Amino acid sequence: MAEWLPRLDQIDTPRYGAIVDALERDIASGTLVSGTRLLPQREMAGLLGVSVGMVSRAYAEAERRGLIRGEVGRGTFVDNRPSPAAEPRRDAGPGLVDLALNVPPDTGATALVETLLAEIAGDSSVHGLCAYLPHQGMAEHRAAVADWLEETGYPVSAERVYITHGAQHGLFLALSMVAASGDTILTEELTYAGITSLSALSGYRIHGVRMDGHGLVPEALDTALGETGARAVYAMPTYQTPTGRSMPPERRREIAEVVRRRDAWFIEDDAYGFLPHEPLLPVSAMIPERAFYAVSFAKCLSPGLRIGALVPPTAFRGQAINALRATGWMATPAMAEVVRRAIRGGQLADQARRKREEAMKRQRAAQAALGTWLSPVSVPGGFHVWLELPRGRTLDTLIAQANSSGLRLAASSAVGGGNGNQLNGVRLCLGGAESLEALEGALKRIAEIVGSVEEISLV
């Protein structure tokens, strides 16, 4: 048959959506049959007069719906059967619902990454990604990430962006430049487990600082800096892990002022900075000469890419390059190219929008089921909530009962407690459930467990 082209003038929707809708319509009518080979993305884009990114976006969505399949080295084919990427991973029947691991909800990102990887593999420019390249990343990758950071709230020049193996790598680099083994690092009193494991590896001492409903308390931070002699402060101002709290603008300014006045260094983890409906200016933007800003593409695109960025103070340019060389030479260029294409093609913005919308749905489900026990937050959204245990409830028993009901919760060791604080709650991650319905069922069961009377053994 003649090469298939969609009739974009027949559908009043965004063009990438029109391509997908036309595919679905022509498959349903029998015009396109399973096994039909579609035009390469670049060729279809040229014939339609649209960008390659637009066609890539359409192919990714069509693959997510199970309409087509891509075969590396052969092309893209009609396949109107459910694709493996579209099939439920674990919630379709009896099995585990994971509320422990903070994974982003599925919004078609896996199919998008598959499409972009296939596109890169078929591009002659792939040879340029297979060489030793600048430690801080390719110029075009850094420029794309700088544009993304500006879109999500942090205007910064590409020259200040250093591509890393994810945010965790960026945090490791930042702390290695301002702290030595035996030094004290200030964190929120309940903190990200990744920073406690990093500190254990590097020999840092963690000191937790008091929080309230808006995150770090400025007066408490000021006192801790004076009493401990610490020079480095780690914090997550937006959707803090594990509590889900966010600093409002005024609190951010107050924290920045304390750091500046105390001549300290601020290490900012902004893994969830893309999620607020209204971007929040990072603390780092207020004190760029005192701040290291780490960001990741794990939550907004794919954890498996292991690509992030670090924005250090300009005075640390040479040290940052040396640290990158010493801890991996460079981040994987092919993975950084996936991110660049997703940014330039508009797919990353689309994924962020989808994840933002899905996060709000899941937050509403959590509030409906567990609102009585949830820690209040000032900025709605986020992939996790903090469940405060009522009197008489212990974390270990809750975890055991949840596990027996097919629900996985994080052990206390998975959430850092500065100063050896006793945890009185548990983080519930909302993205791991395959569907909103599966999550609602899991949260209902958690509510039943928390609301029941705990049995105490007298043996």
C-alpha positions, -999 to +999 in steps of 0.1 A: +000+000+000+010+036-004+029+052+025+005+063+053+002+099+062-023+113+087-048+140+076-041+166+102-068+190+088-095+165+099-089+168+136-090+200+157-064+189+183-027+197+189-008+182+159+010+154+178-023+144+192-038+145+157-012+121+144-020+096+172-058+101+167-055+095+130-035+063+136-061+050+160-089+059+136-073+042+106-064+011+126-100+008+138-113+012+103-090-014+088-071+012+067-039+003+086-033-034+095-009-049+120+026-051+105+023-020+083+056-001+083+053+036+090+075+063+076+107+071+095+101+101+118+123+125+100+107+117+066+071+120+080+080+153+097+093+167+063+061+156+045+038+170+071+058+202+076+062+197+113+093+192+136+109+158+141+102+163+178+065+166+171+065+133+153+087+116+180+062+128+206+033+113+186+051+080+180+059+077+217+023+083+227+011+058+201+035+032+214+023+039+249-013+032+237-002-001+221-009+011+185+026+008+172+059-008+180+095+003+173+121-023+162+157-011+164+173-012+130+140-020+112+116+008+118+082+014+133+052-009+126+015-009+133+008-032+162-027-029+175-022-053+204-014-043+240+023-036+242+044-048+271+050-011+281+012-006+283+005-037+304+002-035+342+035-042+360+022-057+392-012-044+403-033-064+379-038-091+404-027-102+438+008-087+445+027-060+461+018-023+460+051-004+467+046+026+489+083+027+499+102+036+468+097+071+456+092+064+419+073+088+396+039+076+384+038+062+349+028+088+324+042+073+292+078+083+299+092+048+293+078+047+258+092+082+252+127+071+263+125+040+241+116+062+211+143+087+218+169+060+222+159+044+189+161+078+173+196+084+186+207+049+176+196+056+140+212+091+138+247+095+123+255+119+152+256+090+176+293+086+168+300+120+184+284+106+217+309+077+219+341+097+225+357+112+256+340+145+259+343+175+283+340+165+319+312+190+326+292+178+296+286+188+260+278+225+254+245+216+237+235+194+267+243+221+292+224+247+272+193+226+271+194+219+308+199+256+315+168+263+295+149+237+315+161+251+348+149+286+337+115+271+328+111+254+362+122+285+382+160+290+382+174+313+355+211+303+351+236+305+323+247+273+305+283+279+316+274+273+352+256+239+345+276+207+350+261+174+338+261+147+365+252+111+370+219+122+387+213+144+417+229+120+442+262+123+423+258+161+423+252+161+461+283+140+465+304+164+444+291+194+462+298+181+497+332+168+487+342+204+477+332+220+510+335+193+537+360+168+549+357+135+569+347+143+604+330+176+595+294+182+606+267+186+580+234+203+590+202+188+575+165+189+583+157+169+614+140+143+592+161+140+561+167+122+528+182+088+533+206+093+504+223+121+523+227+099+554+243+071+534+265+096+515+276+111+549+284+076+563+305+068+533+324+101+535+327+103+572+305+133+578+285+138+609+248+146+604+231+171+627+194+176+623+178+210+626+143+217+638+115+220+612+080+233+612+053+231+586+074+252+562+106+232+565+138+244+581+133+270+609+156+299+603+163+306+640+171+270+646+194+269+616+212+300+629+216+285+663+229+252+650+255+269+628+267+288+658+268+259+682+282+231+659+307+251+639+292+234+607+299+252+574+276+231+551+238+230+551+219+204+531+182+209+525+153+201+501+131+233+500+105+218+476+085+187+486+111+178+512+118+141+517+103+125+538+078+151+550+065+166+517+068+201+531+078+231+510+093+264+520+072+295+509+092+324+493+096+343+525+110+313+543+135+308+515+147+344+518+151+339+555+172+307+551+193+324+524+200+353+548+211+330+576+235+311+553+249+344+540+254+360+574+270+328+588+293+325+558+281+289+553+275+268+521+241+257+511+236+224+492+201+225+476+184+193+464+157+202+440+146+168+427+110+179+427+113+215+416+094+209+384+062+198+403+047+230+417+021+246+394+038+279+401+076+276+400+093+284+433+126+304+432+153+282+446+173+293+477+204+289+455+192+317+432+192+341+462+228+333+472+245+319+441+279+326+455+272+304+485+250+276+470+254+243+452+222+234+433+215+198+424+188+186+401+178+153+386+158+140+356+148+108+375+114+121+387+103+141+357+115+116+330+132+083+340+152+071+370+172+048+347+188+076+327+210+086+357+213+121+344+212+153+365+230+186+369+250+206+394+252+244+395+281+253+418+293+288+427+315+302+399+345+302+423+343+264+423+345+259+385+380+242+385+372+221+416+339+209+401+356+198+369+383+179+388+356+163+410+337+152+379+368+137+363+377+119+395+342+103+400+333+092+365+352+113+340+318+125+325+281+117+327+271+093+299+266+115+268+240+092+251+218+095+282+223+133+283+213+134+247+180+117+255+173+145+280+184+172+255+160+159+228+132+156+253+137+192+263+141+206+228+112+185+214+088+197+242+083+161+255+099+168+289+075+198+295+046+175+285+059+148+309+062+174+337+026+185+331+013+150+332+032+141+363+020+173+380-016+164+372-012+128+383+005+138+415-024+161+424-049+132+418-028+109+440-025+136+467-063+140+468-066+103+472-042+103+501-060+132+517-094+115+513-081+082+529-057+095+555-062+132+560-066+129+598-030+115+601-012+134+573+013+161+580-001+194+565+017+209+536+017+245+523+022+237+486-001+209+473+013+182+451+043+159+453+049+122+450+048+114+487+031+122+520+042+119+557+019+098+578+020+107+615+014+077+637-013+081+664-005+074+700-002+037+707+010+029+671+045+017+664+063+019+630+076-017+631+041-031+637+026-009+610+052-021+585+046-057+594+008-055+591+010-036+558+034-062+544+010-090+553-016-071+533+006-068+502+017-033+509+054-024+511+064+005+534+098+020+540+117+008+571+128+035+596+164+031+582+152+043+548+144+078+563+172+097+580+166+111+614+192+137+624+205+135+660+191+100+663+155+114+664+129+088+671+106+086+640+069+090+648+057+085+612+063+070+578+067+083+543+041+069+519+052+071+482+022+075+459+038+069+425+046+032+427+010+020+424+002+011+388-031+030+388-051+055+409-075+028+417-048+005+430-034+034+451-069+041+465-072+005+476-038+005+492-044+038+511-078+025+523-060-006+538-034+016+554-062+037+570-078+005+584-045-006+599-036+027+614-071+031+628-072-003+644-060-011+680-025-024+680-021-058+697+006-059+723+023-091+731+028-099+768+052-128+761 
